[in-house]
Amino acid sequence: MSTPSNKSTGNNDKQFLFGKENYMLMAVGLVVIIIGYFLMSGGKSADPNVFNADEIYSPVRITVAPLLVLLGLAIEGYAIMRKPKS
């Protein structure tokens, strides 16, 4: 009495959900998001009794950094929706 073998037929090709280009775009999107959050951070004063409005409300923190985060999210969405070349 022989038992069926559960061994693979030699096909060890693993299929990834996304292609290489998709993963590269995801990495780029993640880097852009991290840069945006990095630019948004900061603004701490050495003296807690002093409020520096120019530092906290700088155009980089108010405009550029959120736009970078949104751009990174758009890149991530495009990378996910893009059909991989096969």
TILUM-236149 format. One line per field, with one value per residue: residue number from 1; x, y, z of N, C-alpha, C in turn. Coordinates in Angstrom, 1 decimal, m for minus. Example, Ala and Ser with C-alpha at 12.3 -4.5 7.8 and 13.67 -1.06 7.14 Angstrom:
BEGIN
i [1,2]
nx [13.2,12.8]
ny [m5.7,m2.2]
nz [7.8,7.1]
cax [12.3,13.7]
cay [m4.5,m1.1]
caz [7.8,7.1]
cx [13.2,12.9]
cy [m3.3,0.0]
cz [7.8,7.9]
***
This chain:
BEGIN
i [1,2,3,4,5,6,7,8,9,10,11,12,13,14,15,16,17,18,19,20,21,22,23,24,25,26,27,28,29,30,31,32,33,34,35,36,37,38,39,40,41,42,43,44,45,46,47,48,49,50,51,52,53,54,55,56,57,58,59,60,61,62,63,64,65,66,67,68,69,70,71,72,73,74,75,76,77,78,79,80,81,82,83,84,85,86]
nx [0.8,0.8,1.4,0.2,2.5,3.4,5.1,6.5,6.2,8.5,8.2,9.2,8.7,7.9,5.2,4.9,2.8,3.0,4.9,8.5,8.8,6.6,7.1,9.4,8.3,6.6,8.5,9.7,7.5,7.2,9.6,9.2,7.0,8.1,10.0,8.3,7.0,9.3,10.0,7.8,8.2,9.6,10.3,10.5,11.1,13.9,13.4,10.6,8.9,8.9,7.4,7.8,6.5,7.2,8.9,7.2,5.0,6.1,6.5,7.4,6.6,3.9,2.9,4.6,5.5,3.0,2.1,4.1,3.6,1.0,1.6,3.4,1.5,m0.1,1.6,2.0,m0.6,m0.8,1.3,0.2,m2.1,m1.1,m0.7,1.3,4.1,4.2]
ny [m1.2,2.1,5.4,8.6,11.1,14.2,15.9,18.6,19.3,20.2,22.8,25.6,28.2,31.2,33.3,36.7,39.2,41.8,43.4,44.1,46.8,47.9,47.5,49.1,51.6,51.7,51.9,54.4,56.0,55.7,56.8,59.4,60.1,59.8,61.8,64.0,63.9,64.2,66.9,68.2,67.9,69.2,72.5,73.1,75.1,76.3,77.6,77.2,79.2,80.9,81.7,81.0,82.1,82.3,80.1,77.9,78.2,78.1,78.2,75.8,73.8,74.2,74.1,72.8,70.3,68.8,68.6,67.0,64.6,64.0,63.6,61.4,59.5,59.4,58.3,55.8,54.8,54.7,52.9,50.6,50.2,49.9,47.8,45.0,44.4,41.5]
nz [0.0,m1.0,m0.1,m1.1,m2.2,m0.8,m1.9,m3.7,m7.2,m8.2,m8.9,m7.8,m8.0,m6.5,m6.3,m6.1,m4.8,m5.8,m8.3,m9.0,m9.6,m8.3,m5.6,m5.4,m5.9,m3.7,m1.7,m2.3,m1.9,0.9,1.9,1.1,2.7,5.3,5.2,5.0,7.5,9.1,8.5,9.5,12.3,15.3,16.4,19.1,21.9,23.7,26.1,28.0,28.5,26.4,23.4,20.1,17.3,14.7,14.2,14.8,13.1,10.5,7.0,6.0,7.9,7.9,5.3,3.3,4.4,5.1,2.4,1.3,2.7,1.8,m0.9,m0.7,0.2,m2.0,m3.9,m2.7,m3.0,m5.8,m6.4,m5.3,m6.8,m9.4,m12.1,m12.2,m14.4,m16.5]
cax [0.0,1.6,0.8,0.6,3.6,3.0,6.2,6.2,6.6,9.7,7.9,9.5,8.5,7.0,4.6,4.7,1.6,3.4,6.2,9.6,8.6,5.6,7.8,10.3,7.4,6.2,9.7,9.9,6.4,7.5,10.6,8.6,6.1,9.0,10.6,7.3,6.9,10.5,9.9,6.8,8.5,10.4,9.6,10.6,11.9,14.8,12.8,9.2,8.1,9.0,6.7,8.3,5.5,7.9,9.4,6.1,4.1,6.9,5.8,7.8,5.8,2.5,2.5,5.5,5.5,1.8,2.0,4.9,2.9,0.0,2.3,3.8,0.3,m0.6,2.6,1.7,m1.8,m0.4,2.1,m0.6,m3.0,m0.4,m0.6,2.7,4.4,4.5]
cay [0.0,3.2,6.7,9.7,12.0,15.6,16.7,19.5,18.7,20.8,24.1,26.4,29.6,31.9,34.4,37.8,39.9,42.9,43.3,44.8,48.2,48.2,47.6,50.3,52.8,51.8,52.4,55.8,56.7,55.6,57.7,60.8,60.3,60.0,63.2,65.0,63.9,64.8,68.3,68.7,67.8,70.2,73.7,73.2,76.2,76.0,78.1,76.9,80.4,81.7,81.2,81.5,81.8,82.1,78.7,76.9,78.4,78.3,77.6,74.4,73.0,74.3,73.8,71.8,69.0,68.1,68.3,65.8,63.4,63.6,63.1,60.1,58.6,59.2,57.4,54.5,54.4,54.4,51.7,49.4,50.0,49.7,46.4,44.6,43.8,40.1]
caz [0.0,m1.1,0.3,m2.0,m1.8,m0.8,m2.4,m4.8,m8.5,m8.7,m9.2,m6.6,m8.3,m5.6,m6.9,m5.2,m5.1,m6.6,m9.1,m8.4,m9.7,m7.3,m4.3,m5.5,m5.7,m2.3,m0.9,m2.5,m1.2,2.3,2.2,1.0,3.9,6.4,5.1,5.4,9.0,9.7,8.3,10.4,13.7,15.8,16.9,20.5,22.4,24.8,27.2,27.8,28.7,25.2,22.2,18.8,16.3,13.3,14.1,14.8,12.0,9.4,5.8,5.8,8.7,7.7,3.9,2.5,5.0,4.8,1.0,1.1,3.3,0.9,m2.1,m0.4,0.2,m3.4,m4.5,m2.2,m3.7,m7.2,m6.3,m5.0,m7.9,m10.6,m12.5,m12.4,m15.8,m16.4]
cx [0.9,0.8,1.2,1.6,3.1,4.1,5.8,6.7,7.8,9.4,8.0,9.3,7.5,6.5,4.4,3.4,1.9,4.7,7.3,9.4,7.6,6.3,8.8,9.5,6.9,7.3,9.9,8.8,6.6,8.5,10.1,7.7,7.0,9.6,9.6,7.1,8.1,10.5,8.9,7.2,9.4,9.6,9.7,11.5,12.7,14.1,11.3,8.3,8.1,8.3,7.2,7.4,6.1,8.4,8.3,5.3,4.9,6.2,6.2,6.9,4.4,2.1,3.3,5.4,4.2,1.6,2.9,4.3,1.8,0.5,2.8,2.6,m0.2,0.3,2.3,0.4,m1.6,0.4,1.3,m1.5,m2.4,m0.3,0.8,2.9,4.8,4.8]
cy [1.2,4.5,7.7,10.6,13.4,16.5,17.5,18.9,19.4,22.3,25.0,27.9,30.2,33.1,35.5,38.5,41.1,42.7,44.2,46.3,48.7,48.4,48.8,51.5,52.9,52.3,53.9,56.5,56.7,56.6,59.2,61.1,60.6,61.4,64.2,65.0,64.5,66.3,68.9,68.7,69.0,71.4,73.9,74.3,75.7,76.5,77.9,78.1,81.3,81.0,81.8,81.1,81.6,80.7,77.7,77.0,78.7,77.7,76.2,73.4,73.0,73.9,72.7,70.4,68.2,67.7,67.1,64.5,63.0,63.1,61.7,59.1,58.4,58.3,56.0,54.0,53.9,53.1,50.4,49.1,49.6,48.2,46.1,44.1,42.4,39.5]
cz [0.0,m0.7,m0.7,m1.4,m1.8,m1.3,m3.6,m6.1,m9.1,m9.1,m8.0,m6.9,m7.3,m6.3,m5.9,m5.7,m6.0,m7.3,m8.4,m8.5,m8.6,m6.0,m4.3,m5.3,m4.3,m1.4,m1.0,m1.8,0.3,2.7,2.1,2.2,5.1,6.4,5.4,6.9,9.7,9.6,9.2,11.9,14.1,16.3,18.4,20.9,23.5,26.1,27.1,28.0,27.4,24.1,21.0,17.7,14.9,13.1,14.0,13.6,10.7,8.1,5.5,6.6,8.4,6.3,3.2,3.1,4.8,3.3,0.7,1.6,2.3,m0.4,m1.9,m0.4,m1.2,m4.2,m4.0,m2.9,m5.1,m7.3,m6.1,m6.2,m9.2,m10.9,m12.8,m13.8,m15.6,m17.7]
***
